[in-house]
Amino acid sequence: MSGIAGIRDKDGTGAVTAMLGRIKHRGPDELRVAGLAEGVFGAVSLAPRPHDEAGPLVRNNRMFAWDGELFDFEALRGSSGSEASTDSEWILERYDQEGPEVFARLNGPYAAALLDGDDLVLARDPLGQAPLYTGRIEGRVCFASEIKAFGENVTDIQPFPPGQCLMRGELRPIRKLAAPPPVDPDPDKIAAELLRRLERSIERRLAQTPRIGVWLSGGLDSSVLTALAAAVSRSVSTFSAGLAGAPDLAFARDVADHVGADHHERLCTIGEMLEVLPSVIYHLESFDAPLVRSSIANYLVAGAAAGHVRVVLSGEGGDELFAGYSFLKDKEGDSLRAALADAQGALHNTALQRVDRMAAAHGTRPRPGFLDPDVVAFANALPGDVKIHGPERTEKWILRRAIQGRLPEEVVWRPKEKFWSGSGISEKLAEVANREIGDDAFARERDIGPGDTLGSKEDLYYYRIFRRWFPRVKVLGSVGRTLHREGR
């Protein structure tokens, strides 16, 4: 699947069908709705993988729908002695035996909904890779993959918290990510183990996918995934987008040539960016300036990739796991660990929201290669001095060390550059916003709610567009804001 919606209302078929219609882009191949005495669920689906369920599953007076992927389905089925033929069948079968603890066993992104008698059970993966929101229609609980699915009659819209399960009206944590493994202090052994875990992550994400794409920005993270994917599959296509002459494009070409990928480049102009901007904000469901900037190039590259592949690897999570941000360079020990935990906790409604929405806007499915639980657990167990290393405070040092020899040296040791800057977008958009919004208008409109003030004219420029799509004030509580922004 690629999008779900539902309501606790036996007469909710019309409402759910309308909700799915608003997110049809997420799964353009099929739309299905099913109902039981206590409610109605629906799903939009991409062409299914071998173990995908195309719509809601009804078994033994239970109804189940999920937007997710199991990357180790065969292993799970074999270890449990199951004869289930789809992800959904296996999860529902194990739920009968284990209850909500089954969600702790899933490796992959998921947003799940189960109607068990009159109890609506909801669950979301630990990092929030799969989107999920809840709301109310005339007091009845409903859920959906995107805010826009709810339409105008839904109140109390909230993001469902990652790593939580709602059961009998109460939230409970599903699990922590995999227990931290022991770490050898030898940097060479750390690098070798990290590379092994990353290779396994990519193998899982490429299994049963005959052709896969990579959003290749030219930065370290997407370049690492490109190199590892090319080592597993001969059918890897890479996709880049940006303004002509942008530095990212040259680095992306070098990486694609180095690994022998089938490379595609989407050159764009500032006029094209402004033309797609309203669509970007509509799909993104945010007005956060750094998020919008990066989403424009992401939207264009996702559109280019959609003409060739249905599944793409993306590099989100590398900065949050291996300390790739400049504001982390002066942190050490517990301070660094706490900052990285905060950054990982914010992924679900910032970078991961961008990845999900820009892929879904074009009917494709993203797979962030760094966010395998085995990789996350290992990265979080590493000492800070292998992430930010040496007198020069080199960020993501251990990741660079692990991939050395697989990529050109100038890519491996390239300093961190924000996606929107490397693609040539940042300055152009700020110039447009400063032309369009005068000082008086900015002073008058920058306060958007109690304790919330927009930091720049660019913020306000995007906020105005956002408000045209989403006029309800209460939606603001669902909008993620980038941590450690310049100007805030």
C-alpha positions as CSV (number, residue, x, y, z in Angstrom):
1,M,0.0,0.0,0.0
2,S,1.0,3.6,0.0
3,G,-1.8,5.4,1.9
4,I,-4.6,4.6,4.3
5,A,-7.7,6.2,5.8
6,G,-10.5,5.1,8.0
7,I,-13.2,6.0,10.5
8,R,-15.0,4.4,13.4
9,D,-18.4,4.7,11.9
10,K,-20.3,1.8,10.2
11,D,-21.8,4.3,7.8
12,G,-18.5,5.9,6.9
13,T,-18.0,4.4,3.4
14,G,-18.6,7.8,1.7
15,A,-16.3,9.7,4.1
16,V,-13.5,7.2,3.7
17,T,-13.8,7.1,-0.1
18,A,-13.6,10.9,-0.2
19,M,-10.6,10.8,2.1
20,L,-8.8,8.4,-0.2
21,G,-9.7,10.4,-3.2
22,R,-7.7,13.4,-1.8
23,I,-4.6,11.2,-1.4
24,K,-5.0,9.2,-4.6
25,H,-1.6,10.3,-5.7
26,R,0.0,8.1,-3.0
27,G,-1.2,4.9,-4.6
28,P,-2.5,5.6,-8.1
29,D,-2.9,1.9,-9.1
30,E,-5.8,0.8,-6.9
31,L,-8.3,2.1,-4.3
32,R,-10.2,-0.3,-2.0
33,V,-12.6,0.2,0.9
34,A,-13.9,-2.4,3.4
35,G,-16.2,-2.2,6.4
36,L,-17.2,-4.0,9.6
37,A,-19.9,-3.3,12.1
38,E,-17.8,-0.7,13.9
39,G,-16.1,1.1,11.1
40,V,-14.7,1.5,7.6
41,F,-11.1,1.4,6.4
42,G,-9.7,2.2,3.0
43,A,-6.3,2.2,1.2
44,V,-4.7,3.4,-2.0
45,S,-2.0,1.2,-3.3
46,L,0.9,1.1,-5.7
47,A,1.4,-2.0,-7.8
48,P,2.1,-4.5,-5.0
49,R,5.3,-6.2,-4.2
50,P,5.0,-10.0,-3.9
51,H,4.0,-9.7,-0.2
52,D,1.9,-6.5,-0.3
53,E,-1.8,-6.5,0.5
54,A,-3.7,-4.3,-2.0
55,G,-6.3,-3.1,0.5
56,P,-7.8,-3.5,3.9
57,L,-7.8,-7.1,5.2
58,V,-10.8,-8.5,7.0
59,R,-10.4,-11.7,9.1
60,N,-12.3,-13.1,12.1
61,N,-14.2,-9.8,12.8
62,R,-11.0,-7.8,12.7
63,M,-10.1,-5.3,10.0
64,F,-6.5,-4.3,9.2
65,A,-4.9,-1.7,7.0
66,W,-1.4,-0.5,6.8
67,D,1.0,1.7,4.9
68,G,4.2,0.0,5.2
69,E,6.8,-2.5,4.1
70,L,8.4,-5.6,5.8
71,F,12.0,-5.9,4.6
72,D,12.4,-9.3,6.2
73,F,9.0,-10.9,5.5
74,E,10.4,-14.4,4.6
75,A,12.6,-14.5,7.7
76,L,9.7,-13.5,9.9
77,R,7.3,-16.0,8.3
78,G,9.9,-18.8,8.6
79,S,10.8,-18.1,12.2
80,S,7.1,-18.1,13.2
81,G,6.1,-21.1,11.1
82,S,3.5,-19.0,9.3
83,E,1.8,-19.8,6.0
84,A,0.8,-16.1,5.5
85,S,1.3,-14.9,1.9
86,T,1.2,-11.2,2.6
87,D,2.5,-8.7,5.1
88,S,-0.9,-7.9,6.3
89,E,-1.9,-11.6,6.8
90,W,1.3,-12.2,8.8
91,I,0.8,-9.1,11.0
92,L,-2.9,-9.9,11.7
93,E,-2.0,-13.6,12.4
94,R,0.7,-12.7,14.9
95,Y,-1.6,-10.0,16.5
96,D,-4.0,-12.8,17.4
97,Q,-1.1,-14.5,19.3
98,E,1.0,-11.6,20.6
99,G,-1.3,-8.5,20.6
100,P,0.3,-5.2,19.9
101,E,3.8,-6.6,20.7
102,V,3.9,-7.8,17.1
103,F,4.7,-4.2,16.0
104,A,8.0,-4.4,17.9
105,R,9.1,-7.1,15.5
106,L,8.7,-5.2,12.2
107,N,11.7,-4.0,10.3
108,G,10.5,-1.3,7.9
109,P,8.3,1.8,7.9
110,Y,4.7,1.4,8.9
111,A,1.5,3.2,9.9
112,A,-1.0,0.6,10.9
113,A,-4.7,0.6,11.8
114,L,-6.6,-2.4,13.3
115,L,-10.3,-2.5,14.2
116,D,-10.5,-5.2,16.9
117,G,-14.2,-5.4,17.9
118,D,-15.0,-1.9,18.9
119,D,-11.4,-1.0,19.7
120,L,-9.4,1.1,17.2
121,V,-5.7,0.2,17.4
122,L,-3.2,2.5,15.7
123,A,0.6,2.1,15.5
124,R,3.5,3.9,13.9
125,D,7.1,3.0,13.3
126,P,9.7,4.2,15.8
127,L,11.1,7.1,13.7
128,G,7.9,8.0,11.9
129,Q,9.0,7.1,8.4
130,A,5.4,6.3,7.5
131,P,3.0,9.3,8.0
132,L,-0.2,9.0,10.2
133,Y,-2.6,11.6,11.5
134,T,-5.8,11.4,13.5
135,G,-8.9,13.6,13.7
136,R,-12.6,13.6,14.5
137,I,-15.7,13.8,12.3
138,E,-18.6,14.8,14.5
139,G,-16.9,13.2,17.4
140,R,-16.0,9.9,15.6
141,V,-12.2,9.1,15.4
142,C,-10.7,9.0,12.0
143,F,-7.2,8.6,10.6
144,A,-5.3,9.2,7.4
145,S,-1.8,9.3,5.9
146,E,-2.0,13.0,5.1
147,I,-3.7,16.1,6.5
148,K,-5.4,16.9,3.2
149,A,-7.3,13.7,3.3
150,F,-9.5,15.0,6.1
151,G,-11.2,17.7,4.1
152,E,-13.1,20.6,5.8
153,N,-15.3,18.7,8.4
154,V,-12.6,17.1,10.5
155,T,-11.5,18.7,13.8
156,D,-8.7,18.0,16.3
157,I,-6.2,17.0,13.6
158,Q,-2.9,15.7,15.2
159,P,0.1,13.8,14.0
160,F,0.2,10.3,15.5
161,P,3.4,10.0,17.6
162,P,6.2,7.8,16.2
163,G,7.0,4.6,18.1
164,Q,3.6,4.5,19.9
165,C,0.5,2.2,19.8
166,L,-3.0,3.4,20.6
167,M,-5.0,0.6,22.3
168,R,-8.2,0.9,24.3
169,G,-7.9,4.7,24.1
170,E,-4.4,4.8,25.7
171,L,-1.0,5.4,24.1
172,R,1.8,3.0,24.9
173,P,5.4,2.8,23.6
174,I,5.9,0.0,21.1
175,R,9.6,-0.4,21.8
176,K,12.9,1.2,21.8
177,L,15.0,0.7,18.7
178,A,17.2,-2.3,18.8
179,A,19.4,-2.6,21.9
180,P,22.8,-0.9,21.6
181,P,25.4,-3.5,20.5
182,P,28.9,-3.6,22.0
183,V,31.3,-1.4,20.1
184,D,35.0,-2.3,19.6
185,P,37.1,0.9,20.3
186,D,39.2,0.2,17.2
187,P,38.1,2.8,14.4
188,D,39.0,0.3,11.7
189,K,36.7,-2.4,13.2
190,I,33.9,0.2,13.8
191,A,34.1,1.3,10.2
192,A,34.0,-2.3,8.9
193,E,31.0,-3.1,11.1
194,L,29.2,0.0,10.0
195,L,29.8,-0.8,6.4
196,R,28.5,-4.4,6.9
197,R,25.3,-3.1,8.5
198,L,24.8,-0.5,5.7
199,E,25.3,-3.2,3.1
200,R,22.7,-5.4,4.7
201,S,20.3,-2.5,4.9
202,I,20.6,-1.9,1.2
203,E,20.3,-5.6,0.4
204,R,17.0,-5.6,2.4
205,R,15.7,-2.6,0.6
206,L,16.6,-3.9,-2.9
207,A,15.2,-7.4,-2.4
208,Q,12.3,-8.2,-4.7
209,T,12.7,-4.9,-6.4
210,P,13.9,-5.5,-10.0
211,R,14.8,-1.8,-10.7
212,I,15.5,0.9,-8.1
213,G,16.4,4.5,-8.2
214,V,18.5,6.7,-5.9
215,W,17.9,10.4,-5.3
216,L,21.5,11.4,-5.7
217,S,22.2,15.0,-4.5
218,G,26.0,14.7,-4.8
219,G,26.4,14.9,-1.0
220,L,27.9,12.2,1.1
221,D,24.8,10.4,2.3
222,S,23.1,9.8,-1.1
223,S,26.5,9.0,-2.6
224,V,27.1,6.3,0.0
225,L,23.7,4.7,-0.8
226,T,24.4,4.9,-4.6
227,A,27.7,3.1,-4.2
228,L,26.2,0.4,-2.0
229,A,23.2,-0.1,-4.3
230,A,25.4,-0.3,-7.4
231,A,27.3,-3.1,-5.7
232,V,24.1,-5.1,-5.2
233,S,22.2,-4.4,-8.4
234,R,23.2,-3.8,-12.0
235,S,19.9,-1.9,-12.5
236,V,20.5,1.3,-10.4
237,S,19.4,4.6,-11.8
238,T,20.3,7.9,-10.2
239,F,18.4,11.2,-10.3
240,S,19.6,14.7,-9.6
241,A,18.0,18.2,-9.9
242,G,19.1,21.8,-9.6
243,L,20.0,25.0,-11.3
244,A,22.5,24.9,-14.1
245,G,26.0,25.2,-12.6
246,A,25.0,24.1,-9.1
247,P,27.9,22.3,-7.4
248,D,25.7,19.3,-6.4
249,L,25.1,18.4,-10.0
250,A,28.8,18.0,-10.8
251,F,29.4,15.9,-7.7
252,A,26.4,13.7,-8.6
253,R,27.7,13.1,-12.1
254,D,31.1,12.1,-10.7
255,V,29.5,9.6,-8.3
256,A,27.2,8.1,-11.0
257,D,30.1,7.7,-13.4
258,H,32.3,6.2,-10.7
259,V,29.8,3.4,-9.9
260,G,28.4,3.0,-13.4
261,A,24.8,4.1,-12.6
262,D,22.3,5.1,-15.2
263,H,22.3,8.9,-14.4
264,H,19.5,11.3,-15.1
265,E,19.7,15.1,-14.5
266,R,16.9,17.5,-14.2
267,L,18.0,21.1,-14.8
268,C,15.5,23.7,-13.7
269,T,15.1,27.5,-13.7
270,I,13.9,29.8,-10.9
271,G,10.7,30.3,-13.0
272,E,10.0,26.5,-12.9
273,M,10.7,26.5,-9.1
274,L,8.1,29.2,-8.6
275,E,5.7,27.5,-10.9
276,V,5.8,24.2,-8.9
277,L,6.0,26.0,-5.5
278,P,2.2,25.9,-4.7
279,S,2.1,22.2,-5.5
280,V,5.2,21.5,-3.4
281,I,3.6,23.2,-0.4
282,Y,0.3,21.4,-1.0
283,H,2.0,18.0,-1.0
284,L,4.5,18.9,1.8
285,E,1.8,20.3,4.2
286,S,4.4,22.7,5.7
287,F,5.6,26.3,5.3
288,D,8.9,25.8,7.1
289,A,11.4,27.6,4.9
290,P,14.4,25.2,5.0
291,L,11.9,22.3,4.4
292,V,10.2,24.0,1.5
293,R,13.6,24.9,-0.1
294,S,14.8,21.4,0.0
295,S,11.4,20.1,-1.1
296,I,11.4,22.0,-4.4
297,A,14.5,20.2,-5.8
298,N,13.2,17.0,-4.2
299,Y,9.8,17.4,-5.9
300,L,11.5,17.9,-9.3
301,V,13.9,15.0,-8.9
302,A,11.0,12.8,-7.7
303,G,9.1,13.7,-10.8
304,A,12.0,12.8,-13.0
305,A,12.5,9.5,-11.2
306,A,8.8,8.5,-11.4
307,G,9.2,8.1,-15.2
308,H,11.7,5.3,-14.7
309,V,11.2,3.6,-11.2
310,R,8.6,3.1,-8.6
311,V,11.0,2.8,-5.6
312,V,13.8,5.2,-4.6
313,L,16.5,5.1,-2.0
314,S,17.1,8.4,-0.1
315,G,19.8,9.5,2.3
316,E,17.7,10.9,5.1
317,G,19.0,10.1,8.6
318,G,22.7,10.2,7.9
319,D,23.1,13.7,9.5
320,E,21.1,12.7,12.5
321,L,23.0,9.5,13.1
322,F,26.5,10.6,12.4
323,A,26.5,14.3,13.4
324,G,26.4,16.0,10.0
325,Y,25.2,19.4,11.1
326,S,27.4,22.4,11.8
327,F,25.7,23.2,15.0
328,L,26.9,19.9,16.5
329,K,30.6,20.5,15.9
330,D,31.2,22.1,19.3
331,K,29.3,19.4,21.2
332,E,30.8,16.3,22.9
333,G,29.7,13.4,25.1
334,D,26.3,13.6,26.6
335,S,25.6,16.9,25.0
336,L,26.2,15.5,21.5
337,R,24.1,12.4,22.3
338,A,21.2,14.5,23.5
339,A,21.4,16.8,20.4
340,L,21.4,13.8,18.1
341,A,18.4,12.2,19.9
342,D,16.5,15.5,19.5
343,A,17.4,15.6,15.8
344,Q,16.2,12.0,15.3
345,G,13.0,12.7,17.2
346,A,12.3,15.6,14.8
347,L,12.8,13.6,11.6
348,H,9.2,12.5,11.3
349,N,7.7,15.9,10.6
350,T,10.7,17.5,8.9
351,A,13.1,15.6,6.6
352,L,11.1,12.3,6.6
353,Q,7.9,14.3,5.9
354,R,9.6,15.9,2.9
355,V,10.8,12.5,1.6
356,D,7.4,10.8,2.0
357,R,5.4,13.7,0.5
358,M,7.6,14.4,-2.5
359,A,7.8,10.7,-3.4
360,A,4.1,10.2,-2.9
361,A,3.2,13.3,-5.0
362,H,4.5,11.3,-8.0
363,G,3.2,7.9,-7.0
364,T,6.6,6.4,-5.9
365,R,7.8,4.9,-2.6
366,P,10.9,6.1,-0.8
367,R,13.2,3.9,1.2
368,P,15.7,5.8,3.5
369,G,18.7,3.5,3.5
370,F,20.3,4.7,6.8
371,L,17.2,4.1,8.9
372,D,17.4,0.3,9.2
373,P,17.1,-0.5,13.0
374,D,20.4,-2.3,13.0
375,V,22.1,0.7,11.5
376,V,20.4,3.1,13.9
377,A,21.2,1.1,17.0
378,F,24.8,0.7,16.0
379,A,25.2,4.4,15.1
380,N,23.6,5.5,18.4
381,A,26.0,3.3,20.3
382,L,29.1,4.9,18.8
383,P,31.3,7.3,20.8
384,G,31.0,10.9,19.7
385,D,34.7,11.2,18.8
386,V,34.3,8.9,15.8
387,K,31.4,11.1,14.5
388,I,33.0,14.5,15.0
389,H,36.7,13.7,14.8
390,G,40.1,15.3,15.2
391,P,41.3,18.9,15.5
392,E,39.4,19.9,12.4
393,R,36.2,18.5,13.9
394,T,35.3,16.6,10.8
395,E,31.7,15.7,10.8
396,K,30.5,12.1,9.9
397,W,34.1,11.0,10.1
398,I,33.3,7.3,10.7
399,L,30.9,7.1,7.8
400,R,33.5,8.7,5.5
401,R,36.1,6.2,6.8
402,A,33.7,3.3,6.2
403,I,33.0,4.2,2.6
404,Q,36.5,5.2,1.7
405,G,37.7,3.4,-1.5
406,R,34.1,3.0,-2.8
407,L,33.7,6.6,-3.9
408,P,36.0,9.4,-5.3
409,E,38.0,11.0,-2.5
410,E,36.7,14.4,-3.2
411,V,33.2,13.1,-2.5
412,V,34.1,11.1,0.6
413,W,35.7,14.2,2.2
414,R,33.4,16.9,0.8
415,P,32.3,19.3,3.5
416,K,28.6,19.2,4.5
417,E,26.4,21.5,2.3
418,K,22.7,21.9,2.7
419,F,20.7,20.4,-0.1
420,W,19.0,23.6,-1.1
421,S,22.4,25.4,-1.2
422,G,24.2,22.8,-3.2
423,S,21.4,22.7,-5.7
424,G,21.5,26.5,-6.2
425,I,18.1,27.3,-4.8
426,S,18.5,29.1,-1.5
427,E,19.5,32.6,-2.6
428,K,17.1,32.8,-5.5
429,L,14.1,32.0,-3.4
430,A,15.0,34.5,-0.7
431,E,15.4,37.2,-3.4
432,V,11.9,36.5,-4.7
433,A,10.4,36.7,-1.2
434,N,12.1,39.9,-0.4
435,R,10.8,41.5,-3.6
436,E,7.2,40.2,-3.1
437,I,6.8,41.1,0.6
438,G,7.3,44.7,1.9
439,D,8.6,45.6,5.4
440,D,5.1,46.8,6.5
441,A,3.4,43.6,5.4
442,F,6.1,41.4,7.1
443,A,5.7,43.3,10.4
444,R,1.9,43.0,10.2
445,E,1.7,39.3,9.3
446,R,4.7,37.7,10.9
447,D,2.9,36.8,14.2
448,I,0.9,33.7,13.2
449,G,-0.2,32.4,16.6
450,P,0.5,32.5,20.3
451,G,4.3,32.4,20.8
452,D,4.9,31.7,17.1
453,T,6.6,34.3,14.9
454,L,7.9,33.9,11.4
455,G,11.6,34.7,11.1
456,S,11.9,36.0,7.6
457,K,10.0,37.2,4.6
458,E,10.7,33.9,2.9
459,D,8.8,32.2,5.8
460,L,5.9,34.5,5.2
461,Y,6.0,33.9,1.5
462,Y,5.5,30.2,2.0
463,Y,3.0,30.7,4.8
464,R,0.7,32.6,2.6
465,I,0.6,29.8,0.1
466,F,0.2,27.2,2.8
467,R,-2.8,29.1,4.2
468,R,-4.5,29.0,0.8
469,W,-4.4,25.2,0.9
470,F,-4.9,24.8,4.6
471,P,-6.9,27.7,6.1
472,R,-7.6,26.1,9.5
473,V,-5.6,27.5,12.3
474,K,-5.5,24.2,14.3
475,V,-3.5,22.6,11.5
476,L,-0.4,24.6,12.7
477,G,0.1,22.1,15.5
478,S,0.9,19.4,12.9
479,V,3.5,21.5,11.1
480,G,7.1,20.5,11.9
481,R,9.7,23.3,12.2
482,T,13.4,22.7,11.3
483,L,15.7,22.6,14.3
484,H,18.6,25.1,14.6
485,R,17.6,27.3,11.7
486,E,19.6,30.3,10.8
487,G,17.6,33.5,11.6
488,R,15.6,31.8,14.4
